[in-house]
Amino acid sequence: MDGVSFMKAQRSYIVNMKYIESFYFDHVVLQNGKEIVLSRNSRGELKNQYQQFLFHLARKGAI
């Protein structure tokens, strides 16, 4: 599971999905309030990746 805990939000940022507070269409907000813009070309894929991450957490009972 650790390998799928990270996503490449854009060229300059790799985000640990455990620390995402909110996921919006074009950016994510981390628990510390930092906003990171998502790559325009990868937004759909990143949304799917985050949904899969949440699904795995829910299956483990972590949510």
All heavy atoms as TSV, in Angstrom:
chain	resi	resn	atom	element	x	y	z
A	1	MET	N	N	0.817	-1.207	0.000
A	1	MET	CA	C	0.000	0.000	0.000
A	1	MET	C	C	0.851	1.257	0.000
A	1	MET	O	O	0.444	2.265	-0.498
A	1	MET	CB	C	-0.943	-0.040	1.209
A	1	MET	CG	C	-1.886	1.111	1.295
A	1	MET	SD	S	-3.074	1.048	-0.050
A	1	MET	CE	C	-3.953	2.524	0.241
A	2	ASP	N	N	2.056	1.214	0.544
A	2	ASP	CA	C	2.886	2.415	0.596
A	2	ASP	C	C	3.223	2.950	-0.782
A	2	ASP	O	O	3.312	4.144	-0.980
A	2	ASP	CB	C	4.175	2.149	1.381
A	2	ASP	CG	C	3.897	2.014	2.868
A	2	ASP	OD1	O	2.831	2.461	3.310
A	2	ASP	OD2	O	4.749	1.458	3.573
A	3	GLY	N	N	3.405	2.060	-1.763
A	3	GLY	CA	C	3.731	2.493	-3.112
A	3	GLY	C	C	2.621	3.288	-3.768
A	3	GLY	O	O	2.873	4.118	-4.619
A	4	VAL	N	N	1.377	3.043	-3.379
A	4	VAL	CA	C	0.260	3.770	-3.971
A	4	VAL	C	C	-0.204	4.927	-3.089
A	4	VAL	O	O	-1.224	5.535	-3.351
A	4	VAL	CB	C	-0.935	2.836	-4.293
A	4	VAL	CG1	C	-0.593	1.877	-5.391
A	4	VAL	CG2	C	-1.417	2.121	-3.063
A	5	SER	N	N	0.531	5.237	-2.044
A	5	SER	CA	C	0.183	6.345	-1.164
A	5	SER	C	C	0.627	7.688	-1.725
A	5	SER	O	O	0.272	8.723	-1.190
A	5	SER	CB	C	0.812	6.160	0.217
A	5	SER	OG	O	0.286	5.019	0.839
A	6	PHE	N	N	1.388	7.661	-2.801
A	6	PHE	CA	C	1.923	8.887	-3.373
A	6	PHE	C	C	1.393	9.089	-4.783
A	6	PHE	O	O	1.172	8.134	-5.518
A	6	PHE	CB	C	3.450	8.831	-3.416
A	6	PHE	CG	C	4.071	8.822	-2.056
A	6	PHE	CD1	C	4.336	7.631	-1.416
A	6	PHE	CD2	C	4.372	9.999	-1.406
A	6	PHE	CE1	C	4.894	7.602	-0.157
A	6	PHE	CE2	C	4.935	9.991	-0.143
A	6	PHE	CZ	C	5.195	8.795	0.486
A	7	MET	N	N	1.182	10.357	-5.134
A	7	MET	CA	C	0.805	10.674	-6.507
A	7	MET	C	C	1.628	11.874	-6.967
A	7	MET	O	O	2.013	12.724	-6.171
A	7	MET	CB	C	-0.685	10.971	-6.620
A	7	MET	CG	C	-1.148	12.251	-6.005
A	7	MET	SD	S	-2.913	12.431	-6.352
A	7	MET	CE	C	-3.214	14.027	-5.669
A	8	LYS	N	N	1.908	11.900	-8.245
A	8	LYS	CA	C	2.665	13.003	-8.832
A	8	LYS	C	C	1.657	14.049	-9.293
A	8	LYS	O	O	1.059	13.936	-10.361
A	8	LYS	CB	C	3.519	12.503	-9.994
A	8	LYS	CG	C	4.439	13.555	-10.538
A	8	LYS	CD	C	5.363	12.969	-11.577
A	8	LYS	CE	C	6.289	14.046	-12.115
A	8	LYS	NZ	N	7.158	13.525	-13.159
A	9	ALA	N	N	1.451	15.066	-8.467
A	9	ALA	CA	C	0.444	16.091	-8.732
A	9	ALA	C	C	0.814	16.954	-9.934
A	9	ALA	O	O	-0.055	17.385	-10.683
A	9	ALA	CB	C	0.252	16.971	-7.506
A	10	GLN	N	N	2.080	17.196	-10.094
A	10	GLN	CA	C	2.614	17.927	-11.231
A	10	GLN	C	C	4.112	17.681	-11.277
A	10	GLN	O	O	4.646	16.929	-10.467
A	10	GLN	CB	C	2.290	19.419	-11.144
A	10	GLN	CG	C	2.791	20.089	-9.868
A	10	GLN	CD	C	2.669	21.583	-9.926
A	10	GLN	OE1	O	3.513	22.218	-10.531
A	10	GLN	NE2	N	1.637	22.128	-9.306
A	11	ARG	N	N	4.775	18.290	-12.206
A	11	ARG	CA	C	6.207	18.032	-12.386
A	11	ARG	C	C	7.015	18.287	-11.118
A	11	ARG	O	O	7.961	17.564	-10.815
A	11	ARG	CB	C	6.742	18.911	-13.517
A	11	ARG	CG	C	8.172	18.616	-13.880
A	11	ARG	CD	C	8.659	19.487	-14.985
A	11	ARG	NE	N	7.838	19.245	-16.181
A	11	ARG	CZ	C	8.012	19.872	-17.319
A	11	ARG	NH1	N	8.941	20.783	-17.438
A	11	ARG	NH2	N	7.240	19.606	-18.346
A	12	SER	N	N	6.632	19.277	-10.330
A	12	SER	CA	C	7.416	19.685	-9.165
A	12	SER	C	C	6.958	19.091	-7.841
A	12	SER	O	O	7.620	19.294	-6.828
A	12	SER	CB	C	7.378	21.211	-9.037
A	12	SER	OG	O	7.889	21.816	-10.195
A	13	TYR	N	N	5.818	18.391	-7.814
A	13	TYR	CA	C	5.271	17.931	-6.543
A	13	TYR	C	C	4.865	16.464	-6.582
A	13	TYR	O	O	4.143	16.041	-7.479
A	13	TYR	CB	C	4.027	18.733	-6.148
A	13	TYR	CG	C	4.312	20.158	-5.775
A	13	TYR	CD1	C	4.122	21.182	-6.698
A	13	TYR	CD2	C	4.747	20.486	-4.508
A	13	TYR	CE1	C	4.370	22.497	-6.368
A	13	TYR	CE2	C	5.010	21.793	-4.170
A	13	TYR	CZ	C	4.819	22.802	-5.098
A	13	TYR	OH	O	5.067	24.089	-4.752
A	14	ILE	N	N	5.293	15.748	-5.574
A	14	ILE	CA	C	4.778	14.417	-5.290
A	14	ILE	C	C	4.064	14.538	-3.951
A	14	ILE	O	O	4.605	15.073	-2.992
A	14	ILE	CB	C	5.914	13.378	-5.212
A	14	ILE	CG1	C	6.562	13.243	-6.584
A	14	ILE	CG2	C	5.378	12.043	-4.716
A	14	ILE	CD1	C	7.749	12.320	-6.609
A	15	VAL	N	N	2.823	14.077	-3.896
A	15	VAL	CA	C	1.976	14.272	-2.723
A	15	VAL	C	C	1.688	12.934	-2.059
A	15	VAL	O	O	1.313	11.962	-2.728
A	15	VAL	CB	C	0.640	14.942	-3.137
A	15	VAL	CG1	C	-0.302	15.056	-1.958
A	15	VAL	CG2	C	0.911	16.305	-3.749
A	16	ASN	N	N	1.845	12.900	-0.743
A	16	ASN	CA	C	1.421	11.743	0.040
A	16	ASN	C	C	-0.082	11.888	0.236
A	16	ASN	O	O	-0.556	12.821	0.894
A	16	ASN	CB	C	2.148	11.716	1.380
A	16	ASN	CG	C	1.868	10.475	2.167
A	16	ASN	OD1	O	0.833	9.851	2.018
A	16	ASN	ND2	N	2.790	10.116	3.033
A	17	MET	N	N	-0.851	10.963	-0.343
A	17	MET	CA	C	-2.308	11.084	-0.321
A	17	MET	C	C	-2.891	10.997	1.081
A	17	MET	O	O	-4.019	11.422	1.313
A	17	MET	CB	C	-2.929	10.039	-1.246
A	17	MET	CG	C	-2.639	10.335	-2.704
A	17	MET	SD	S	-3.520	9.250	-3.842
A	17	MET	CE	C	-2.434	7.828	-3.819
A	18	LYS	N	N	-2.133	10.486	2.031
A	18	LYS	CA	C	-2.601	10.426	3.417
A	18	LYS	C	C	-2.834	11.819	3.990
A	18	LYS	O	O	-3.582	11.982	4.949
A	18	LYS	CB	C	-1.583	9.704	4.294
A	18	LYS	CG	C	-1.399	8.248	3.956
A	18	LYS	CD	C	-0.327	7.639	4.828
A	18	LYS	CE	C	-0.011	6.224	4.415
A	18	LYS	NZ	N	1.073	5.650	5.215
A	19	TYR	N	N	-2.183	12.829	3.410
A	19	TYR	CA	C	-2.252	14.185	3.946
A	19	TYR	C	C	-3.151	15.110	3.134
A	19	TYR	O	O	-3.187	16.307	3.374
A	19	TYR	CB	C	-0.847	14.776	4.054
A	19	TYR	CG	C	-0.017	14.016	5.062
A	19	TYR	CD1	C	0.918	13.070	4.650
A	19	TYR	CD2	C	-0.205	14.204	6.421
A	19	TYR	CE1	C	1.654	12.343	5.565
A	19	TYR	CE2	C	0.525	13.478	7.349
A	19	TYR	CZ	C	1.449	12.557	6.911
A	19	TYR	OH	O	2.164	11.834	7.830
A	20	ILE	N	N	-3.912	14.559	2.189
A	20	ILE	CA	C	-4.849	15.384	1.423
A	20	ILE	C	C	-6.095	15.620	2.267
A	20	ILE	O	O	-6.734	14.690	2.735
A	20	ILE	CB	C	-5.220	14.713	0.085
A	20	ILE	CG1	C	-3.994	14.649	-0.828
A	20	ILE	CG2	C	-6.354	15.488	-0.595
A	20	ILE	CD1	C	-4.231	13.929	-2.137
A	21	GLU	N	N	-6.412	16.878	2.461
A	21	GLU	CA	C	-7.614	17.275	3.202
A	21	GLU	C	C	-8.807	17.363	2.250
A	21	GLU	O	O	-9.897	16.914	2.574
A	21	GLU	CB	C	-7.375	18.630	3.874
A	21	GLU	CG	C	-8.514	19.129	4.715
A	21	GLU	CD	C	-8.658	18.370	6.019
A	21	GLU	OE1	O	-7.669	17.855	6.550
A	21	GLU	OE2	O	-9.801	18.283	6.506
A	22	SER	N	N	-8.594	17.979	1.072
A	22	SER	CA	C	-9.666	18.161	0.092
A	22	SER	C	C	-9.103	17.975	-1.311
A	22	SER	O	O	-7.975	18.385	-1.592
A	22	SER	CB	C	-10.260	19.569	0.183
A	22	SER	OG	O	-10.756	19.820	1.466
A	23	PHE	N	N	-9.910	17.374	-2.181
A	23	PHE	CA	C	-9.521	17.156	-3.576
A	23	PHE	C	C	-10.522	17.897	-4.444
A	23	PHE	O	O	-11.720	17.617	-4.403
A	23	PHE	CB	C	-9.547	15.664	-3.896
A	23	PHE	CG	C	-8.880	15.308	-5.188
A	23	PHE	CD1	C	-7.637	14.719	-5.201
A	23	PHE	CD2	C	-9.501	15.570	-6.403
A	23	PHE	CE1	C	-7.014	14.384	-6.393
A	23	PHE	CE2	C	-8.889	15.241	-7.597
A	23	PHE	CZ	C	-7.645	14.651	-7.595
A	24	TYR	N	N	-10.038	18.871	-5.206
A	24	TYR	CA	C	-10.877	19.655	-6.103
A	24	TYR	C	C	-10.501	19.331	-7.548
A	24	TYR	O	O	-9.548	18.609	-7.805
A	24	TYR	CB	C	-10.702	21.153	-5.830
A	24	TYR	CG	C	-11.156	21.549	-4.449
A	24	TYR	CD1	C	-10.240	21.691	-3.419
A	24	TYR	CD2	C	-12.495	21.771	-4.183
A	24	TYR	CE1	C	-10.648	22.045	-2.141
A	24	TYR	CE2	C	-12.916	22.129	-2.917
A	24	TYR	CZ	C	-11.990	22.269	-1.904
A	24	TYR	OH	O	-12.398	22.620	-0.648
A	25	PHE	N	N	-11.247	19.882	-8.484
A	25	PHE	CA	C	-11.006	19.621	-9.902
A	25	PHE	C	C	-9.569	19.938	-10.324
A	25	PHE	O	O	-8.931	19.154	-11.002
A	25	PHE	CB	C	-11.987	20.438	-10.759
A	25	PHE	CG	C	-11.661	20.418	-12.218
A	25	PHE	CD1	C	-11.877	19.271	-12.964
A	25	PHE	CD2	C	-11.115	21.528	-12.838
A	25	PHE	CE1	C	-11.570	19.233	-14.323
A	25	PHE	CE2	C	-10.797	21.502	-14.187
A	25	PHE	CZ	C	-11.031	20.351	-14.929
A	26	ASP	N	N	-9.058	21.087	-9.888
A	26	ASP	CA	C	-7.751	21.536	-10.379
A	26	ASP	C	C	-6.672	21.639	-9.304
A	26	ASP	O	O	-5.543	22.017	-9.611
A	26	ASP	CB	C	-7.894	22.878	-11.088
A	26	ASP	CG	C	-8.409	23.974	-10.167
A	26	ASP	OD1	O	-8.907	23.667	-9.060
A	26	ASP	OD2	O	-8.325	25.153	-10.559
A	27	HIS	N	N	-7.000	21.312	-8.056
A	27	HIS	CA	C	-5.987	21.377	-7.002
A	27	HIS	C	C	-6.385	20.502	-5.814
A	27	HIS	O	O	-7.525	20.073	-5.703
A	27	HIS	CB	C	-5.742	22.823	-6.559
A	27	HIS	CG	C	-6.883	23.437	-5.814
A	27	HIS	ND1	N	-8.025	23.895	-6.426
A	27	HIS	CD2	C	-7.067	23.670	-4.487
A	27	HIS	CE1	C	-8.857	24.390	-5.523
A	27	HIS	NE2	N	-8.298	24.250	-4.332
A	28	VAL	N	N	-5.394	20.249	-4.965
A	28	VAL	CA	C	-5.645	19.564	-3.706
A	28	VAL	C	C	-5.225	20.488	-2.572
A	28	VAL	O	O	-4.361	21.346	-2.749
A	28	VAL	CB	C	-4.885	18.214	-3.586
A	28	VAL	CG1	C	-5.403	17.212	-4.583
A	28	VAL	CG2	C	-3.397	18.386	-3.717
A	29	VAL	N	N	-5.864	20.312	-1.427
A	29	VAL	CA	C	-5.499	21.054	-0.228
A	29	VAL	C	C	-4.997	20.032	0.777
A	29	VAL	O	O	-5.681	19.044	1.067
A	29	VAL	CB	C	-6.695	21.838	0.347
A	29	VAL	CG1	C	-6.282	22.585	1.612
A	29	VAL	CG2	C	-7.255	22.804	-0.687
A	30	LEU	N	N	-3.798	20.273	1.283
A	30	LEU	CA	C	-3.216	19.374	2.266
A	30	LEU	C	C	-3.679	19.748	3.667
A	30	LEU	O	O	-4.219	20.832	3.890
A	30	LEU	CB	C	-1.691	19.427	2.181
A	30	LEU	CG	C	-1.092	19.101	0.813
A	30	LEU	CD1	C	0.420	19.187	0.870
A	30	LEU	CD2	C	-1.534	17.736	0.337
A	31	GLN	N	N	-3.443	18.873	4.614
A	31	GLN	CA	C	-3.869	19.110	5.999
A	31	GLN	C	C	-3.241	20.361	6.601
A	31	GLN	O	O	-3.830	20.977	7.478
A	31	GLN	CB	C	-3.542	17.893	6.856
A	31	GLN	CG	C	-4.385	16.700	6.526
A	31	GLN	CD	C	-3.995	15.468	7.308
A	31	GLN	OE1	O	-2.993	15.443	8.018
A	31	GLN	NE2	N	-4.776	14.414	7.158
A	32	ASN	N	N	-2.073	20.756	6.095
A	32	ASN	CA	C	-1.427	21.960	6.619
A	32	ASN	C	C	-1.902	23.232	5.915
A	32	ASN	O	O	-1.393	24.314	6.174
A	32	ASN	CB	C	0.093	21.846	6.521
A	32	ASN	CG	C	0.604	21.783	5.103
A	32	ASN	OD1	O	-0.157	21.855	4.147
A	32	ASN	ND2	N	1.903	21.627	4.950
A	33	GLY	N	N	-2.897	23.108	5.008
A	33	GLY	CA	C	-3.447	24.268	4.318
A	33	GLY	C	C	-2.793	24.578	2.983
A	33	GLY	O	O	-3.294	25.411	2.231
A	34	LYS	N	N	-1.694	23.923	2.663
A	34	LYS	CA	C	-0.990	24.149	1.398
A	34	LYS	C	C	-1.846	23.667	0.234
A	34	LYS	O	O	-2.403	22.581	0.267
A	34	LYS	CB	C	0.343	23.395	1.414
A	34	LYS	CG	C	1.100	23.396	0.131
A	34	LYS	CD	C	1.980	24.577	0.028
A	34	LYS	CE	C	2.847	24.428	-1.234
A	34	LYS	NZ	N	3.475	25.636	-1.590
A	35	GLU	N	N	-1.993	24.513	-0.803
A	35	GLU	CA	C	-2.730	24.150	-2.003
A	35	GLU	C	C	-1.742	23.805	-3.109
A	35	GLU	O	O	-0.789	24.533	-3.345
A	35	GLU	CB	C	-3.626	25.299	-2.462
A	35	GLU	CG	C	-4.760	25.587	-1.509
A	35	GLU	CD	C	-5.732	26.617	-2.044
A	35	GLU	OE1	O	-5.722	26.911	-3.258
A	35	GLU	OE2	O	-6.512	27.136	-1.229
A	36	ILE	N	N	-1.984	22.695	-3.776
A	36	ILE	CA	C	-1.112	22.258	-4.864
A	36	ILE	C	C	-1.966	22.071	-6.108
A	36	ILE	O	O	-2.936	21.311	-6.102
A	36	ILE	CB	C	-0.385	20.947	-4.507
A	36	ILE	CG1	C	0.504	21.199	-3.283
A	36	ILE	CG2	C	0.419	20.435	-5.692
A	36	ILE	CD1	C	1.200	19.978	-2.775
A	37	VAL	N	N	-1.603	22.785	-7.166
A	37	VAL	CA	C	-2.314	22.706	-8.433
A	37	VAL	C	C	-1.992	21.373	-9.093
A	37	VAL	O	O	-0.845	20.928	-9.090
A	37	VAL	CB	C	-1.910	23.885	-9.351
A	37	VAL	CG1	C	-2.571	23.755	-10.710
A	37	VAL	CG2	C	-2.265	25.210	-8.700
A	38	LEU	N	N	-3.011	20.740	-9.672
A	38	LEU	CA	C	-2.835	19.462	-10.347
A	38	LEU	C	C	-2.471	19.677	-11.814
A	38	LEU	O	O	-2.932	20.632	-12.440
A	38	LEU	CB	C	-4.122	18.636	-10.261
A	38	LEU	CG	C	-4.598	18.306	-8.861
A	38	LEU	CD1	C	-5.956	17.619	-8.927
A	38	LEU	CD2	C	-3.593	17.427	-8.139
A	39	SER	N	N	-1.682	18.776	-12.333
A	39	SER	CA	C	-1.306	18.811	-13.733
A	39	SER	C	C	-2.555	18.781	-14.601
A	39	SER	O	O	-3.433	17.950	-14.417
A	39	SER	CB	C	-0.417	17.607	-14.060
A	39	SER	OG	O	-0.249	17.469	-15.444
A	40	ARG	N	N	-2.630	19.676	-15.547
A	40	ARG	CA	C	-3.801	19.780	-16.417
A	40	ARG	C	C	-4.023	18.483	-17.199
A	40	ARG	O	O	-5.145	18.034	-17.374
A	40	ARG	CB	C	-3.602	20.948	-17.386
A	40	ARG	CG	C	-4.831	21.310	-18.174
A	40	ARG	CD	C	-4.628	22.552	-19.025
A	40	ARG	NE	N	-4.166	23.660	-18.212
A	40	ARG	CZ	C	-3.195	24.500	-18.582
A	40	ARG	NH1	N	-2.605	24.363	-19.734
A	40	ARG	NH2	N	-2.824	25.484	-17.786
A	41	ASN	N	N	-2.959	17.872	-17.654
A	41	ASN	CA	C	-3.055	16.662	-18.473
A	41	ASN	C	C	-3.391	15.421	-17.663
A	41	ASN	O	O	-3.825	14.419	-18.235
A	41	ASN	CB	C	-1.758	16.426	-19.231
A	41	ASN	CG	C	-1.476	17.519	-20.236
A	41	ASN	OD1	O	-2.395	18.112	-20.777
A	41	ASN	ND2	N	-0.214	17.798	-20.478
A	42	SER	N	N	-3.181	15.442	-16.358
A	42	SER	CA	C	-3.334	14.239	-15.535
A	42	SER	C	C	-4.470	14.309	-14.527
A	42	SER	O	O	-4.619	13.414	-13.708
A	42	SER	CB	C	-2.031	13.983	-14.776
A	42	SER	OG	O	-0.964	13.838	-15.663
A	43	ARG	N	N	-5.282	15.344	-14.557
A	43	ARG	CA	C	-6.313	15.528	-13.527
A	43	ARG	C	C	-7.248	14.334	-13.396
A	43	ARG	O	O	-7.536	13.880	-12.295
A	43	ARG	CB	C	-7.124	16.789	-13.806
A	43	ARG	CG	C	-6.361	18.042	-13.527
A	43	ARG	CD	C	-7.163	19.270	-13.858
A	43	ARG	NE	N	-6.320	20.446	-13.675
A	43	ARG	CZ	C	-6.545	21.613	-14.244
A	43	ARG	NH1	N	-7.603	21.775	-15.024
A	43	ARG	NH2	N	-5.737	22.613	-14.033
A	44	GLY	N	N	-7.731	13.819	-14.496
A	44	GLY	CA	C	-8.647	12.678	-14.444
A	44	GLY	C	C	-7.983	11.448	-13.850
A	44	GLY	O	O	-8.562	10.757	-13.011
A	45	GLU	N	N	-6.763	11.187	-14.271
A	45	GLU	CA	C	-6.021	10.039	-13.753
A	45	GLU	C	C	-5.725	10.204	-12.259
A	45	GLU	O	O	-5.823	9.249	-11.493
A	45	GLU	CB	C	-4.725	9.867	-14.529
A	45	GLU	CG	C	-3.923	8.668	-14.119
A	45	GLU	CD	C	-2.651	8.504	-14.928
A	45	GLU	OE1	O	-2.604	8.954	-16.078
A	45	GLU	OE2	O	-1.712	7.915	-14.372
A	46	LEU	N	N	-5.379	11.424	-11.850
A	46	LEU	CA	C	-5.089	11.683	-10.439
A	46	LEU	C	C	-6.349	11.500	-9.585
A	46	LEU	O	O	-6.278	10.964	-8.482
A	46	LEU	CB	C	-4.516	13.084	-10.255
A	46	LEU	CG	C	-3.143	13.313	-10.874
A	46	LEU	CD1	C	-2.771	14.790	-10.812
A	46	LEU	CD2	C	-2.089	12.455	-10.209
A	47	LYS	N	N	-7.494	11.933	-10.108
A	47	LYS	CA	C	-8.753	11.739	-9.386
A	47	LYS	C	C	-9.020	10.255	-9.196
A	47	LYS	O	O	-9.377	9.821	-8.093
A	47	LYS	CB	C	-9.904	12.391	-10.151
A	47	LYS	CG	C	-11.255	12.203	-9.496
A	47	LYS	CD	C	-12.344	12.831	-10.328
A	47	LYS	CE	C	-13.704	12.545	-9.714
A	47	LYS	NZ	N	-14.785	13.066	-10.540
A	48	ASN	N	N	-8.835	9.466	-10.249
A	48	ASN	CA	C	-9.030	8.014	-10.142
A	48	ASN	C	C	-8.064	7.389	-9.156
A	48	ASN	O	O	-8.435	6.513	-8.366
A	48	ASN	CB	C	-8.876	7.350	-11.514
A	48	ASN	CG	C	-10.016	7.677	-12.442
A	48	ASN	OD1	O	-11.114	8.013	-12.007
A	48	ASN	ND2	N	-9.762	7.602	-13.727
A	49	GLN	N	N	-6.821	7.842	-9.180
A	49	GLN	CA	C	-5.803	7.319	-8.268
A	49	GLN	C	C	-6.193	7.618	-6.820
A	49	GLN	O	O	-6.092	6.751	-5.949
A	49	GLN	CB	C	-4.448	7.936	-8.602
A	49	GLN	CG	C	-3.305	7.351	-7.835
A	49	GLN	CD	C	-1.973	7.964	-8.267
A	49	GLN	OE1	O	-1.879	8.710	-9.240
A	49	GLN	NE2	N	-0.940	7.660	-7.517
A	50	TYR	N	N	-6.676	8.828	-6.553
A	50	TYR	CA	C	-7.072	9.202	-5.196
A	50	TYR	C	C	-8.317	8.412	-4.765
A	50	TYR	O	O	-8.407	7.967	-3.622
A	50	TYR	CB	C	-7.317	10.709	-5.116
A	50	TYR	CG	C	-7.591	11.190	-3.709
A	50	TYR	CD1	C	-6.656	11.000	-2.695
A	50	TYR	CD2	C	-8.779	11.828	-3.386
A	50	TYR	CE1	C	-6.898	11.431	-1.397
A	50	TYR	CE2	C	-9.033	12.267	-2.099
A	50	TYR	CZ	C	-8.088	12.064	-1.113
A	50	TYR	OH	O	-8.341	12.491	0.163
A	51	GLN	N	N	-9.264	8.215	-5.666
A	51	GLN	CA	C	-10.447	7.425	-5.335
A	51	GLN	C	C	-10.061	5.985	-4.993
A	51	GLN	O	O	-10.621	5.401	-4.060
A	51	GLN	CB	C	-11.444	7.448	-6.491
A	51	GLN	CG	C	-12.145	8.780	-6.636
A	51	GLN	CD	C	-13.024	8.846	-7.863
A	51	GLN	OE1	O	-12.809	8.158	-8.854
A	51	GLN	NE2	N	-14.040	9.701	-7.808
A	52	GLN	N	N	-9.123	5.415	-5.728
A	52	GLN	CA	C	-8.649	4.061	-5.430
A	52	GLN	C	C	-7.981	4.009	-4.059
A	52	GLN	O	O	-8.160	3.061	-3.296
A	52	GLN	CB	C	-7.680	3.571	-6.510
A	52	GLN	CG	C	-8.356	3.203	-7.801
A	52	GLN	CD	C	-9.310	2.045	-7.627
A	52	GLN	OE1	O	-9.002	1.048	-6.984
A	52	GLN	NE2	N	-10.502	2.176	-8.189
A	53	PHE	N	N	-7.213	5.047	-3.747
A	53	PHE	CA	C	-6.566	5.142	-2.440
A	53	PHE	C	C	-7.615	5.143	-1.326
A	53	PHE	O	O	-7.503	4.408	-0.345
A	53	PHE	CB	C	-5.710	6.417	-2.387
A	53	PHE	CG	C	-5.149	6.714	-1.033
A	53	PHE	CD1	C	-4.066	6.007	-0.548
A	53	PHE	CD2	C	-5.697	7.714	-0.247
A	53	PHE	CE1	C	-3.544	6.285	0.713
A	53	PHE	CE2	C	-5.187	7.998	1.008
A	53	PHE	CZ	C	-4.108	7.273	1.482
A	54	LEU	N	N	-8.667	5.961	-1.487
A	54	LEU	CA	C	-9.727	6.025	-0.481
A	54	LEU	C	C	-10.470	4.698	-0.385
A	54	LEU	O	O	-10.828	4.254	0.714
A	54	LEU	CB	C	-10.703	7.153	-0.807
A	54	LEU	CG	C	-10.142	8.572	-0.699
A	54	LEU	CD1	C	-11.212	9.585	-1.133
A	54	LEU	CD2	C	-9.636	8.873	0.684
A	55	PHE	N	N	-10.679	4.043	-1.517
A	55	PHE	CA	C	-11.335	2.744	-1.533
A	55	PHE	C	C	-10.546	1.732	-0.726
A	55	PHE	O	O	-11.100	0.987	0.084
A	55	PHE	CB	C	-11.515	2.275	-2.982
A	55	PHE	CG	C	-12.109	0.902	-3.097
A	55	PHE	CD1	C	-13.453	0.695	-2.854
A	55	PHE	CD2	C	-11.317	-0.173	-3.465
A	55	PHE	CE1	C	-14.003	-0.568	-2.961
A	55	PHE	CE2	C	-11.859	-1.436	-3.579
A	55	PHE	CZ	C	-13.206	-1.642	-3.322
A	56	HIS	N	N	-9.214	1.711	-0.916
A	56	HIS	CA	C	-8.373	0.782	-0.163
A	56	HIS	C	C	-8.393	1.082	1.329
A	56	HIS	O	O	-8.430	0.174	2.151
A	56	HIS	CB	C	-6.934	0.803	-0.691
A	56	HIS	CG	C	-6.773	0.135	-2.013
A	56	HIS	ND1	N	-6.924	-1.229	-2.200
A	56	HIS	CD2	C	-6.491	0.640	-3.224
A	56	HIS	CE1	C	-6.732	-1.522	-3.464
A	56	HIS	NE2	N	-6.472	-0.407	-4.121
A	57	LEU	N	N	-8.410	2.371	1.680
A	57	LEU	CA	C	-8.498	2.734	3.098
A	57	LEU	C	C	-9.828	2.267	3.694
A	57	LEU	O	O	-9.870	1.758	4.811
A	57	LEU	CB	C	-8.381	4.255	3.280
A	57	LEU	CG	C	-7.005	4.861	3.142
A	57	LEU	CD1	C	-7.089	6.371	3.390
A	57	LEU	CD2	C	-6.010	4.234	4.106
A	58	ALA	N	N	-10.897	2.451	2.948
A	58	ALA	CA	C	-12.216	2.056	3.431
A	58	ALA	C	C	-12.291	0.533	3.626
A	58	ALA	O	O	-12.882	0.061	4.597
A	58	ALA	CB	C	-13.296	2.519	2.467
A	59	ARG	N	N	-11.698	-0.205	2.713
A	59	ARG	CA	C	-11.700	-1.662	2.824
A	59	ARG	C	C	-10.917	-2.130	4.053
A	59	ARG	O	O	-11.255	-3.139	4.657
A	59	ARG	CB	C	-11.112	-2.300	1.574
A	59	ARG	CG	C	-12.060	-2.220	0.399
A	59	ARG	CD	C	-11.590	-3.005	-0.753
A	59	ARG	NE	N	-11.681	-4.420	-0.410
A	59	ARG	CZ	C	-11.230	-5.388	-1.165
A	59	ARG	NH1	N	-10.652	-5.110	-2.304
A	59	ARG	NH2	N	-11.336	-6.646	-0.803
A	60	LYS	N	N	-9.880	-1.370	4.394
A	60	LYS	CA	C	-9.073	-1.725	5.569
A	60	LYS	C	C	-9.725	-1.227	6.853
A	60	LYS	O	O	-9.260	-1.539	7.935
A	60	LYS	CB	C	-7.678	-1.103	5.441
A	60	LYS	CG	C	-6.820	-1.761	4.385
A	60	LYS	CD	C	-5.493	-1.064	4.178
A	60	LYS	CE	C	-4.757	-0.790	5.439
A	60	LYS	NZ	N	-3.434	-0.187	5.228
A	61	GLY	N	N	-10.784	-0.414	6.719
A	61	GLY	CA	C	-11.450	0.114	7.902
A	61	GLY	C	C	-10.767	1.322	8.492
A	61	GLY	O	O	-11.009	1.688	9.633
A	62	ALA	N	N	-9.906	1.982	7.715
A	62	ALA	CA	C	-9.143	3.129	8.213
A	62	ALA	C	C	-9.915	4.431	8.111
A	62	ALA	O	O	-9.496	5.433	8.652
A	62	ALA	CB	C	-7.818	3.256	7.462
A	63	ILE	N	N	-11.052	4.425	7.429
A	63	ILE	CA	C	-11.824	5.674	7.295
A	63	ILE	C	C	-13.016	5.593	8.226
A	63	ILE	O	O	-13.676	4.633	8.349
A	63	ILE	CB	C	-12.295	5.893	5.838
A	63	ILE	CG1	C	-11.101	6.121	4.934
A	63	ILE	CG2	C	-13.215	7.093	5.756
A	63	ILE	CD1	C	-11.454	6.407	3.497
